[in-house]
Amino acid sequence: MRILIIEDDAEASAYLAKGLKELGHLADQAGDGETGLEMALGSTYDVLIVDRMLPRRDGLSVIEELRKAGDQTPVLILSALGQVDDRVKGLKAGGDDYLPKPYAFTELQARIEALSRRPKAGGEVVTTYQVGDLVLDRLAHSCRRGDTDIPLQPREFRLLEYLMQHAGQVVTRTMLLENVWEYHFDPQTNVIDVHISRLRGKIDKDFDRPLLHTIRGAGYTIRDTAD
């Protein structure tokens, strides 16, 4: 999942982002309400995590503006303001869930997963991807091919998730750098080649036909050649 954290406490934001990335998610960060609103409106996220007390624009105002703009991305409010009246105000402003600080990361993880299962306006939320006999479950964070479970590291999982989101399409190195590694420049390393090689060894090596293909001079694609 791609998650936006709008939190002005840099240490708390970094801790949260680190934990989410270790789970295989992409985590963007904004340090004030105005920046967070611009980022939320300018990109697509699966879940927003919003602190209430923010500089430049408070968290409830951010949520209200998003809803006015028609953005129905699920919002989890994190706040030290944990009284019943505070929670009610947060939910009335358009928040989908409210978690008082301090919180347990495992509970936050469970709440994010629950929010991601809710359908957004305009259609169902996709939680499972399949190409041939390869199945990736975003919520269970599991992968299998046929009857074989395939253990993946967080970065491998995110790489495969992105490829399967674009099954049948050519995915370029730039697309992978920006969406899997969050690099907005080419660091001139072989990091993609190494991870593609490892991923291919796990999902293709011991099976009857390859699904992950290199398109020379263009990038990579995942597709079932039996289709």
Buried (B, 14 or more C-beta within 10 A) or exposed (E): BBBBBBBBBEEBBBEBBEBBBEBBBBBBBBBBBBBBBEBBBEEEBBBBBBBBBBEBBBBBBBBBBBBEEEBBBBBBBBBEBEEEEBBEBBBEBBBBBBBBEEBEEEEBBEBBBBBBEEEEEEEEBEBEBEBBBBBBEBEEBBBBBEEEEBEBEBBBBBBBBBBBBBBEBEBEBEBBBEBBBEBEEEEEEEBBEEBBEBBBEBBBEEBEEBBBBEEEEEBBBBBBEEE
